[in-house]
Amino acid sequence: MTEFRARTAEPVLPVSRVEAVTEDAFRKSFGEPLLDAINLKTWHAGVDLVREYARIEREVAEAVEFEGVQEARVREYVFPRVGFAPGAPLEAGLYDKLTIEDIAEVHRGLLFNGGVTACDGTTQLHDTLALAVHQIGVCLVSYTGNLGSWSTRLFRRDLREDKGDPTQVLNDWLESRGKRAGLNQPDRRDGLSELAQRAVMSWGEAVALLDHCDSVWRMGHGSPAPYQLLAGAGNPDLAIESIKVLRRLIDGHRKFVYVSSESGDRDYLTFGQALRPLEYLILGTLNERIEDFVKGLEFSGKISVDTRWDESSKPSRPEEWVRRFRDEVASQVLVGVYRASALAAPQVFYAHRDHFEVAAAIAIADSILLPDRGFPMLIDLADRACKSVYGGGSLNDMIDAAYARHGAGFRSTSERTHRPS
């Protein structure tokens, strides 16, 4: 009998290093010693609602009061100096001249007559041990109606070829499966899943906005140059082709505004909390934000696409494409933060420096329509349209039914998938 090879565990580098949590750091942040926090004797048995309500009320009141004091200081000391910060763009500073009449004009002249089209995408994953199915969809929406939707499905198995030697096939299959993340547990070290779930969707959103709508203004969700496209999920062909598309949008079309939701920029959001309704702040440029990311980017593997930046240039490595994009294209994108409503949180936005004032007005005017959230309604509509078509349980139901017809039931699925809600 042929002996199977044992799979040798390889050291796996962490996605990011975890900063050590010292006793002093924990006490400073949470107001109690770490050892007390993990001592169950200091916990409360059951739920004492009266005591918990009182503490939550006290903590929220103190936080709101402290934030209010700091916001006043930001307006007084930080805002006047934003334009003088090292590396700040010429446009940096506070813009507080928008009026309700300006917003009404944007509603009439751009938003409600279809002059702005938004795009958003969604991904749905049905992950089983035997097969992973990624469903990716994007939708275009304007206030004159739904302008189209597109989708694709990617079917992933750990092995897709039979080399004739059953021992070799089995070993390859076990090795491939052992490198993947757990069921329904995304892992950025799994480049194929990263590509399928994020890069392909971002590509679809960019191409749909560029080539499938006629509106003067284009609105997107997130960043106009998402990391997953610049990195191509590690694939040099995808990185180069993505940059071609992003150049057409940013340097070619120019009339766009992108708005992030749940931005990771706590410093920008902190400045935004000091804004009043209809105000916005320009703080920096996109090339600064991708600087560290670009420095460490490397590609390997065969390149199949045209690698000339333009017709007159020589072929370039994908790393050079990303650097040129940073210097020549991303440098033209301004990054700012705005507040649409006194009830809602501020939002981070991106716009070309040639049209940033109109872009900010569009984002604010559309966000006023959702005063409790302060986020553009068009993006919200695109998201809802996409999820109504490509989200929900339709994919799961179809795949579960197919497994059942072939006698497999739920044998390959995670138990969480069918856990009662």
VEXLOMI-511725 format. One record per residue (C-alpha): residue in three letters; x, y, z; residue number from 1. Coordinates in steps of 0.1 Angstrom, whole numbers, plus 5000, padded with zeros to 4 digits. Example, Ala and Ser with C-alpha at 12.3 -4.5 7.8 and 13.67 -1.06 7.14 Angstrom:
! VEXLOMI-511725
+------+------+------+------+-----+
| code |    X |    Y |    Z | pos |
+------+------+------+------+-----+
|  ala | 5123 | 4955 | 5078 |   1 |
|  ser | 5137 | 4989 | 5071 |   2 |
+------+------+------+------+-----+
END
This chain:
! VEXLOMI-511725
+------+------+------+------+-----+
| code |    X |    Y |    Z | pos |
+------+------+------+------+-----+
|  met | 5000 | 5000 | 5000 |   1 |
|  thr | 5013 | 5034 | 4991 |   2 |
|  glu | 5023 | 5056 | 5021 |   3 |
|  phe | 5008 | 5091 | 5022 |   4 |
|  arg | 5030 | 5120 | 5029 |   5 |
|  ala | 5024 | 5138 | 5061 |   6 |
|  arg | 5017 | 5175 | 5057 |   7 |
|  thr | 5043 | 5196 | 5074 |   8 |
|  ala | 5030 | 5226 | 5093 |   9 |
|  glu | 5045 | 5258 | 5079 |  10 |
|  pro | 5050 | 5289 | 5101 |  11 |
|  val | 5023 | 5315 | 5093 |  12 |
|  leu | 5030 | 5351 | 5097 |  13 |
|  pro | 5002 | 5371 | 5114 |  14 |
|  val | 4983 | 5396 | 5092 |  15 |
|  ser | 4993 | 5423 | 5116 |  16 |
|  arg | 5012 | 5424 | 5148 |  17 |
|  val | 4992 | 5428 | 5180 |  18 |
|  glu | 5004 | 5456 | 5201 |  19 |
|  ala | 5012 | 5445 | 5237 |  20 |
|  val | 4985 | 5455 | 5262 |  21 |
|  thr | 5003 | 5466 | 5293 |  22 |
|  glu | 4987 | 5469 | 5328 |  23 |
|  asp | 4991 | 5507 | 5327 |  24 |
|  ala | 4975 | 5509 | 5292 |  25 |
|  phe | 4945 | 5488 | 5303 |  26 |
|  arg | 4940 | 5508 | 5335 |  27 |
|  lys | 4943 | 5541 | 5316 |  28 |
|  ser | 4916 | 5530 | 5291 |  29 |
|  phe | 4892 | 5511 | 5313 |  30 |
|  gly | 4897 | 5526 | 5347 |  31 |
|  glu | 4904 | 5493 | 5364 |  32 |
|  pro | 4932 | 5468 | 5368 |  33 |
|  leu | 4934 | 5441 | 5341 |  34 |
|  leu | 4936 | 5413 | 5368 |  35 |
|  asp | 4904 | 5426 | 5383 |  36 |
|  ala | 4886 | 5426 | 5349 |  37 |
|  ile | 4894 | 5389 | 5344 |  38 |
|  asn | 4885 | 5379 | 5379 |  39 |
|  leu | 4850 | 5365 | 5378 |  40 |
|  lys | 4845 | 5373 | 5415 |  41 |
|  thr | 4844 | 5410 | 5405 |  42 |
|  trp | 4816 | 5403 | 5380 |  43 |
|  his | 4779 | 5406 | 5388 |  44 |
|  ala | 4757 | 5375 | 5389 |  45 |
|  gly | 4728 | 5378 | 5366 |  46 |
|  val | 4716 | 5412 | 5354 |  47 |
|  asp | 4709 | 5441 | 5378 |  48 |
|  leu | 4691 | 5465 | 5354 |  49 |
|  val | 4688 | 5493 | 5379 |  50 |
|  arg | 4725 | 5493 | 5386 |  51 |
|  glu | 4735 | 5489 | 5349 |  52 |
|  tyr | 4712 | 5516 | 5337 |  53 |
|  ala | 4726 | 5540 | 5363 |  54 |
|  arg | 4762 | 5532 | 5354 |  55 |
|  ile | 4755 | 5535 | 5316 |  56 |
|  glu | 4738 | 5568 | 5322 |  57 |
|  arg | 4767 | 5581 | 5342 |  58 |
|  glu | 4794 | 5569 | 5317 |  59 |
|  val | 4775 | 5583 | 5287 |  60 |
|  ala | 4769 | 5617 | 5304 |  61 |
|  glu | 4806 | 5620 | 5312 |  62 |
|  ala | 4817 | 5610 | 5277 |  63 |
|  val | 4793 | 5635 | 5261 |  64 |
|  glu | 4805 | 5663 | 5283 |  65 |
|  phe | 4841 | 5655 | 5277 |  66 |
|  glu | 4836 | 5653 | 5239 |  67 |
|  gly | 4817 | 5686 | 5239 |  68 |
|  val | 4846 | 5704 | 5256 |  69 |
|  gln | 4872 | 5689 | 5232 |  70 |
|  glu | 4850 | 5697 | 5201 |  71 |
|  ala | 4849 | 5733 | 5211 |  72 |
|  arg | 4887 | 5733 | 5214 |  73 |
|  val | 4891 | 5717 | 5180 |  74 |
|  arg | 4870 | 5744 | 5164 |  75 |
|  glu | 4890 | 5771 | 5182 |  76 |
|  tyr | 4925 | 5758 | 5179 |  77 |
|  val | 4927 | 5731 | 5152 |  78 |
|  phe | 4904 | 5743 | 5124 |  79 |
|  pro | 4922 | 5776 | 5118 |  80 |
|  arg | 4955 | 5757 | 5115 |  81 |
|  val | 4944 | 5729 | 5092 |  82 |
|  gly | 4956 | 5746 | 5061 |  83 |
|  phe | 4991 | 5752 | 5076 |  84 |
|  ala | 4997 | 5716 | 5086 |  85 |
|  pro | 5028 | 5700 | 5069 |  86 |
|  gly | 5019 | 5685 | 5036 |  87 |
|  ala | 4983 | 5699 | 5036 |  88 |
|  pro | 4968 | 5706 | 5002 |  89 |
|  leu | 4961 | 5741 | 4991 |  90 |
|  glu | 4924 | 5734 | 4995 |  91 |
|  ala | 4927 | 5724 | 5031 |  92 |
|  gly | 4905 | 5742 | 5056 |  93 |
|  leu | 4870 | 5747 | 5068 |  94 |
|  tyr | 4841 | 5754 | 5044 |  95 |
|  asp | 4811 | 5768 | 5061 |  96 |
|  lys | 4793 | 5788 | 5034 |  97 |
|  leu | 4767 | 5763 | 5022 |  98 |
|  thr | 4731 | 5774 | 5028 |  99 |
|  ile | 4698 | 5757 | 5027 | 100 |
|  glu | 4692 | 5775 | 4994 | 101 |
|  asp | 4724 | 5759 | 4980 | 102 |
|  ile | 4712 | 5725 | 4991 | 103 |
|  ala | 4678 | 5730 | 4975 | 104 |
|  glu | 4695 | 5740 | 4943 | 105 |
|  val | 4715 | 5707 | 4943 | 106 |
|  his | 4684 | 5688 | 4949 | 107 |
|  arg | 4666 | 5704 | 4919 | 108 |
|  gly | 4695 | 5707 | 4896 | 109 |
|  leu | 4715 | 5675 | 4901 | 110 |
|  leu | 4700 | 5649 | 4924 | 111 |
|  phe | 4663 | 5647 | 4916 | 112 |
|  asn | 4666 | 5650 | 4878 | 113 |
|  gly | 4690 | 5620 | 4876 | 114 |
|  gly | 4722 | 5640 | 4874 | 115 |
|  val | 4739 | 5618 | 4900 | 116 |
|  thr | 4741 | 5580 | 4898 | 117 |
|  ala | 4753 | 5559 | 4927 | 118 |
|  cys | 4767 | 5524 | 4927 | 119 |
|  asp | 4770 | 5498 | 4954 | 120 |
|  gly | 4778 | 5461 | 4956 | 121 |
|  thr | 4771 | 5432 | 4978 | 122 |
|  thr | 4787 | 5398 | 4982 | 123 |
|  gln | 4772 | 5366 | 4996 | 124 |
|  leu | 4792 | 5336 | 5005 | 125 |
|  his | 4779 | 5300 | 5009 | 126 |
|  asp | 4808 | 5282 | 5024 | 127 |
|  thr | 4809 | 5245 | 5029 | 128 |
|  leu | 4837 | 5220 | 5032 | 129 |
|  ala | 4831 | 5207 | 4997 | 130 |
|  leu | 4823 | 5239 | 4978 | 131 |
|  ala | 4824 | 5276 | 4984 | 132 |
|  val | 4801 | 5298 | 4963 | 133 |
|  his | 4807 | 5336 | 4961 | 134 |
|  gln | 4778 | 5356 | 4947 | 135 |
|  ile | 4788 | 5391 | 4937 | 136 |
|  gly | 4764 | 5418 | 4926 | 137 |
|  val | 4765 | 5455 | 4918 | 138 |
|  cys | 4736 | 5480 | 4912 | 139 |
|  leu | 4733 | 5514 | 4897 | 140 |
|  val | 4706 | 5537 | 4911 | 141 |
|  ser | 4696 | 5574 | 4904 | 142 |
|  tyr | 4665 | 5592 | 4916 | 143 |
|  thr | 4650 | 5586 | 4882 | 144 |
|  gly | 4651 | 5548 | 4887 | 145 |
|  asn | 4672 | 5517 | 4888 | 146 |
|  leu | 4697 | 5519 | 4860 | 147 |
|  gly | 4709 | 5483 | 4860 | 148 |
|  ser | 4723 | 5454 | 4880 | 149 |
|  trp | 4750 | 5428 | 4872 | 150 |
|  ser | 4761 | 5397 | 4891 | 151 |
|  thr | 4785 | 5368 | 4889 | 152 |
|  arg | 4791 | 5336 | 4908 | 153 |
|  leu | 4824 | 5320 | 4916 | 154 |
|  phe | 4825 | 5284 | 4925 | 155 |
|  arg | 4856 | 5273 | 4945 | 156 |
|  arg | 4868 | 5238 | 4952 | 157 |
|  asp | 4901 | 5229 | 4968 | 158 |
|  leu | 4912 | 5209 | 4937 | 159 |
|  arg | 4899 | 5210 | 4902 | 160 |
|  glu | 4920 | 5185 | 4883 | 161 |
|  asp | 4926 | 5148 | 4886 | 162 |
|  lys | 4962 | 5140 | 4878 | 163 |
|  gly | 4956 | 5102 | 4875 | 164 |
|  asp | 4976 | 5093 | 4906 | 165 |
|  pro | 4950 | 5090 | 4935 | 166 |
|  thr | 4977 | 5093 | 4961 | 167 |
|  gln | 4990 | 5126 | 4946 | 168 |
|  val | 4955 | 5139 | 4942 | 169 |
|  leu | 4947 | 5131 | 4978 | 170 |
|  asn | 4978 | 5148 | 4992 | 171 |
|  asp | 4973 | 5179 | 4970 | 172 |
|  trp | 4937 | 5181 | 4982 | 173 |
|  leu | 4946 | 5178 | 5019 | 174 |
|  glu | 4974 | 5203 | 5016 | 175 |
|  ser | 4952 | 5228 | 4998 | 176 |
|  arg | 4924 | 5225 | 5023 | 177 |
|  gly | 4947 | 5227 | 5052 | 178 |
|  lys | 4959 | 5262 | 5041 | 179 |
|  arg | 4924 | 5277 | 5041 | 180 |
|  ala | 4905 | 5295 | 5069 | 181 |
|  gly | 4878 | 5279 | 5088 | 182 |
|  leu | 4842 | 5277 | 5075 | 183 |
|  asn | 4827 | 5312 | 5073 | 184 |
|  gln | 4858 | 5327 | 5089 | 185 |
|  pro | 4874 | 5352 | 5065 | 186 |
|  asp | 4912 | 5353 | 5066 | 187 |
|  arg | 4932 | 5379 | 5047 | 188 |
|  arg | 4960 | 5354 | 5042 | 189 |
|  asp | 4936 | 5335 | 5019 | 190 |
|  gly | 4942 | 5356 | 4988 | 191 |
|  leu | 4917 | 5338 | 4966 | 192 |
|  ser | 4888 | 5345 | 4991 | 193 |
|  glu | 4900 | 5381 | 4994 | 194 |
|  leu | 4899 | 5385 | 4956 | 195 |
|  ala | 4866 | 5368 | 4952 | 196 |
|  gln | 4848 | 5387 | 4980 | 197 |
|  arg | 4862 | 5422 | 4977 | 198 |
|  ala | 4884 | 5429 | 4947 | 199 |
|  val | 4859 | 5415 | 4921 | 200 |
|  met | 4831 | 5435 | 4937 | 201 |
|  ser | 4851 | 5467 | 4938 | 202 |
|  trp | 4861 | 5462 | 4901 | 203 |
|  gly | 4824 | 5457 | 4892 | 204 |
|  glu | 4814 | 5489 | 4910 | 205 |
|  ala | 4841 | 5510 | 4893 | 206 |
|  val | 4833 | 5496 | 4858 | 207 |
|  ala | 4795 | 5500 | 4862 | 208 |
|  leu | 4800 | 5537 | 4872 | 209 |
|  leu | 4823 | 5544 | 4843 | 210 |
|  asp | 4807 | 5525 | 4814 | 211 |
|  his | 4771 | 5519 | 4823 | 212 |
|  cys | 4756 | 5553 | 4833 | 213 |
|  asp | 4752 | 5586 | 4816 | 214 |
|  ser | 4748 | 5609 | 4846 | 215 |
|  val | 4772 | 5638 | 4849 | 216 |
|  trp | 4781 | 5629 | 4885 | 217 |
|  arg | 4790 | 5595 | 4899 | 218 |
|  met | 4787 | 5585 | 4935 | 219 |
|  gly | 4805 | 5556 | 4951 | 220 |
|  his | 4807 | 5539 | 4985 | 221 |
|  gly | 4841 | 5538 | 5003 | 222 |
|  ser | 4873 | 5549 | 4986 | 223 |
|  pro | 4877 | 5556 | 4949 | 224 |
|  ala | 4909 | 5536 | 4950 | 225 |
|  pro | 4903 | 5507 | 4974 | 226 |
|  tyr | 4933 | 5488 | 4986 | 227 |
|  gln | 4920 | 5455 | 4972 | 228 |
|  leu | 4921 | 5468 | 4937 | 229 |
|  leu | 4956 | 5485 | 4940 | 230 |
|  ala | 4969 | 5453 | 4954 | 231 |
|  gly | 4949 | 5431 | 4930 | 232 |
|  ala | 4947 | 5406 | 4958 | 233 |
|  gly | 4983 | 5398 | 4949 | 234 |
|  asn | 4976 | 5393 | 4912 | 235 |
|  pro | 4996 | 5417 | 4890 | 236 |
|  asp | 4972 | 5415 | 4861 | 237 |
|  leu | 4943 | 5425 | 4882 | 238 |
|  ala | 4963 | 5453 | 4898 | 239 |
|  ile | 4973 | 5468 | 4864 | 240 |
|  glu | 4938 | 5465 | 4849 | 241 |
|  ser | 4923 | 5480 | 4880 | 242 |
|  ile | 4946 | 5510 | 4879 | 243 |
|  lys | 4936 | 5515 | 4842 | 244 |
|  val | 4899 | 5517 | 4853 | 245 |
|  leu | 4906 | 5540 | 4883 | 246 |
|  arg | 4927 | 5563 | 4862 | 247 |
|  arg | 4897 | 5567 | 4838 | 248 |
|  leu | 4874 | 5575 | 4867 | 249 |
|  ile | 4897 | 5598 | 4887 | 250 |
|  asp | 4918 | 5615 | 4861 | 251 |
|  gly | 4894 | 5611 | 4832 | 252 |
|  his | 4859 | 5617 | 4845 | 253 |
|  arg | 4867 | 5637 | 4876 | 254 |
|  lys | 4831 | 5644 | 4886 | 255 |
|  phe | 4827 | 5619 | 4914 | 256 |
|  val | 4822 | 5618 | 4951 | 257 |
|  tyr | 4828 | 5588 | 4973 | 258 |
|  val | 4816 | 5585 | 5009 | 259 |
|  ser | 4828 | 5560 | 5035 | 260 |
|  ser | 4806 | 5544 | 5060 | 261 |
|  glu | 4821 | 5534 | 5094 | 262 |
|  ser | 4854 | 5549 | 5084 | 263 |
|  gly | 4885 | 5537 | 5102 | 264 |
|  asp | 4898 | 5573 | 5104 | 265 |
|  arg | 4890 | 5582 | 5140 | 266 |
|  asp | 4911 | 5613 | 5137 | 267 |
|  tyr | 4891 | 5626 | 5108 | 268 |
|  leu | 4858 | 5617 | 5125 | 269 |
|  thr | 4870 | 5635 | 5156 | 270 |
|  phe | 4875 | 5667 | 5135 | 271 |
|  gly | 4841 | 5660 | 5119 | 272 |
|  gln | 4824 | 5659 | 5153 | 273 |
|  ala | 4833 | 5695 | 5158 | 274 |
|  leu | 4815 | 5705 | 5125 | 275 |
|  arg | 4781 | 5721 | 5124 | 276 |
|  pro | 4754 | 5711 | 5099 | 277 |
|  leu | 4763 | 5719 | 5063 | 278 |
|  glu | 4800 | 5724 | 5071 | 279 |
|  tyr | 4828 | 5704 | 5057 | 280 |
|  leu | 4866 | 5702 | 5062 | 281 |
|  ile | 4893 | 5693 | 5036 | 282 |
|  leu | 4921 | 5676 | 5054 | 283 |
|  gly | 4944 | 5658 | 5030 | 284 |
|  thr | 4949 | 5639 | 4998 | 285 |
|  leu | 4945 | 5603 | 4988 | 286 |
|  asn | 4981 | 5597 | 4980 | 287 |
|  glu | 4991 | 5604 | 5016 | 288 |
|  arg | 4966 | 5577 | 5028 | 289 |
|  ile | 4980 | 5550 | 5005 | 290 |
|  glu | 5017 | 5559 | 5010 | 291 |
|  asp | 5025 | 5532 | 5036 | 292 |
|  phe | 5005 | 5507 | 5017 | 293 |
|  val | 5023 | 5513 | 4985 | 294 |
|  lys | 5057 | 5511 | 5000 | 295 |
|  gly | 5054 | 5475 | 5010 | 296 |
|  leu | 5036 | 5463 | 4979 | 297 |
|  glu | 5052 | 5435 | 4959 | 298 |
|  phe | 5039 | 5413 | 4931 | 299 |
|  ser | 5050 | 5379 | 4918 | 300 |
|  gly | 5037 | 5357 | 4891 | 301 |
|  lys | 5033 | 5359 | 4853 | 302 |
|  ile | 5019 | 5391 | 4838 | 303 |
|  ser | 4996 | 5387 | 4808 | 304 |
|  val | 4983 | 5422 | 4802 | 305 |
|  asp | 4997 | 5453 | 4786 | 306 |
|  thr | 5020 | 5470 | 4811 | 307 |
|  arg | 5027 | 5503 | 4793 | 308 |
|  trp | 5014 | 5533 | 4813 | 309 |
|  asp | 5006 | 5549 | 4779 | 310 |
|  glu | 5014 | 5544 | 4743 | 311 |
|  ser | 5047 | 5563 | 4744 | 312 |
|  ser | 5061 | 5545 | 4775 | 313 |
|  lys | 5080 | 5513 | 4780 | 314 |
|  pro | 5065 | 5483 | 4798 | 315 |
|  ser | 5065 | 5488 | 4836 | 316 |
|  arg | 5064 | 5464 | 4866 | 317 |
|  pro | 5031 | 5464 | 4885 | 318 |
|  glu | 5048 | 5480 | 4915 | 319 |
|  glu | 5057 | 5510 | 4893 | 320 |
|  trp | 5021 | 5512 | 4881 | 321 |
|  val | 5010 | 5516 | 4917 | 322 |
|  arg | 5036 | 5542 | 4925 | 323 |
|  arg | 5027 | 5562 | 4894 | 324 |
|  phe | 4990 | 5560 | 4904 | 325 |
|  arg | 4999 | 5573 | 4938 | 326 |
|  asp | 5019 | 5602 | 4925 | 327 |
|  glu | 5000 | 5612 | 4894 | 328 |
|  val | 4964 | 5602 | 4901 | 329 |
|  ala | 4957 | 5598 | 4938 | 330 |
|  ser | 4974 | 5631 | 4945 | 331 |
|  gln | 4945 | 5648 | 4927 | 332 |
|  val | 4919 | 5633 | 4951 | 333 |
|  leu | 4911 | 5654 | 4982 | 334 |
|  val | 4899 | 5638 | 5014 | 335 |
|  gly | 4875 | 5655 | 5038 | 336 |
|  val | 4848 | 5651 | 5063 | 337 |
|  tyr | 4813 | 5667 | 5064 | 338 |
|  arg | 4783 | 5669 | 5087 | 339 |
|  ala | 4748 | 5669 | 5072 | 340 |
|  ser | 4727 | 5669 | 5103 | 341 |
|  ala | 4730 | 5678 | 5139 | 342 |
|  leu | 4715 | 5645 | 5147 | 343 |
|  ala | 4740 | 5623 | 5128 | 344 |
|  ala | 4776 | 5614 | 5128 | 345 |
|  pro | 4801 | 5631 | 5103 | 346 |
|  gln | 4811 | 5612 | 5072 | 347 |
|  val | 4845 | 5610 | 5053 | 348 |
|  phe | 4844 | 5618 | 5016 | 349 |
|  tyr | 4866 | 5619 | 4986 | 350 |
|  ala | 4865 | 5642 | 4955 | 351 |
|  his | 4887 | 5654 | 4927 | 352 |
|  arg | 4903 | 5687 | 4936 | 353 |
|  asp | 4888 | 5703 | 4904 | 354 |
|  his | 4853 | 5698 | 4916 | 355 |
|  phe | 4854 | 5692 | 4953 | 356 |
|  glu | 4830 | 5720 | 4963 | 357 |
|  val | 4802 | 5707 | 4941 | 358 |
|  ala | 4810 | 5671 | 4952 | 359 |
|  ala | 4808 | 5681 | 4989 | 360 |
|  ala | 4775 | 5699 | 4983 | 361 |
|  ile | 4761 | 5668 | 4965 | 362 |
|  ala | 4771 | 5645 | 4994 | 363 |
|  ile | 4757 | 5668 | 5020 | 364 |
|  ala | 4724 | 5675 | 5001 | 365 |
|  asp | 4718 | 5637 | 4996 | 366 |
|  ser | 4727 | 5630 | 5032 | 367 |
|  ile | 4702 | 5655 | 5045 | 368 |
|  leu | 4675 | 5632 | 5032 | 369 |
|  leu | 4686 | 5607 | 5060 | 370 |
|  pro | 4689 | 5632 | 5089 | 371 |
|  asp | 4692 | 5605 | 5116 | 372 |
|  arg | 4722 | 5589 | 5097 | 373 |
|  gly | 4736 | 5618 | 5077 | 374 |
|  phe | 4746 | 5594 | 5050 | 375 |
|  pro | 4738 | 5597 | 5012 | 376 |
|  met | 4704 | 5582 | 5005 | 377 |
|  leu | 4714 | 5573 | 4969 | 378 |
|  ile | 4741 | 5549 | 4982 | 379 |
|  asp | 4716 | 5535 | 5007 | 380 |
|  leu | 4691 | 5529 | 4978 | 381 |
|  ala | 4718 | 5512 | 4957 | 382 |
|  asp | 4727 | 5490 | 4986 | 383 |
|  arg | 4691 | 5480 | 4992 | 384 |
|  ala | 4685 | 5474 | 4955 | 385 |
|  cys | 4716 | 5451 | 4954 | 386 |
|  lys | 4707 | 5432 | 4985 | 387 |
|  ser | 4671 | 5427 | 4974 | 388 |
|  val | 4683 | 5411 | 4942 | 389 |
|  tyr | 4715 | 5393 | 4952 | 390 |
|  gly | 4713 | 5391 | 4990 | 391 |
|  gly | 4690 | 5374 | 5014 | 392 |
|  gly | 4688 | 5336 | 5017 | 393 |
|  ser | 4681 | 5328 | 4980 | 394 |
|  leu | 4716 | 5316 | 4973 | 395 |
|  asn | 4718 | 5295 | 5005 | 396 |
|  asp | 4683 | 5280 | 4998 | 397 |
|  met | 4693 | 5269 | 4963 | 398 |
|  ile | 4726 | 5253 | 4974 | 399 |
|  asp | 4711 | 5236 | 5004 | 400 |
|  ala | 4684 | 5222 | 4981 | 401 |
|  ala | 4710 | 5209 | 4957 | 402 |
|  tyr | 4730 | 5192 | 4985 | 403 |
|  ala | 4698 | 5176 | 4997 | 404 |
|  arg | 4689 | 5163 | 4962 | 405 |
|  his | 4723 | 5146 | 4961 | 406 |
|  gly | 4720 | 5130 | 4995 | 407 |
|  ala | 4745 | 5152 | 5014 | 408 |
|  gly | 4721 | 5172 | 5035 | 409 |
|  phe | 4740 | 5196 | 5058 | 410 |
|  arg | 4770 | 5174 | 5062 | 411 |
|  ser | 4795 | 5199 | 5048 | 412 |
|  thr | 4781 | 5231 | 5063 | 413 |
|  ser | 4789 | 5249 | 5095 | 414 |
|  glu | 4765 | 5244 | 5123 | 415 |
|  arg | 4762 | 5282 | 5127 | 416 |
|  thr | 4747 | 5284 | 5092 | 417 |
|  his | 4715 | 5267 | 5104 | 418 |
|  arg | 4715 | 5278 | 5141 | 419 |
|  pro | 4681 | 5293 | 5151 | 420 |
|  ser | 4682 | 5331 | 5153 | 421 |
+------+------+------+------+-----+
END
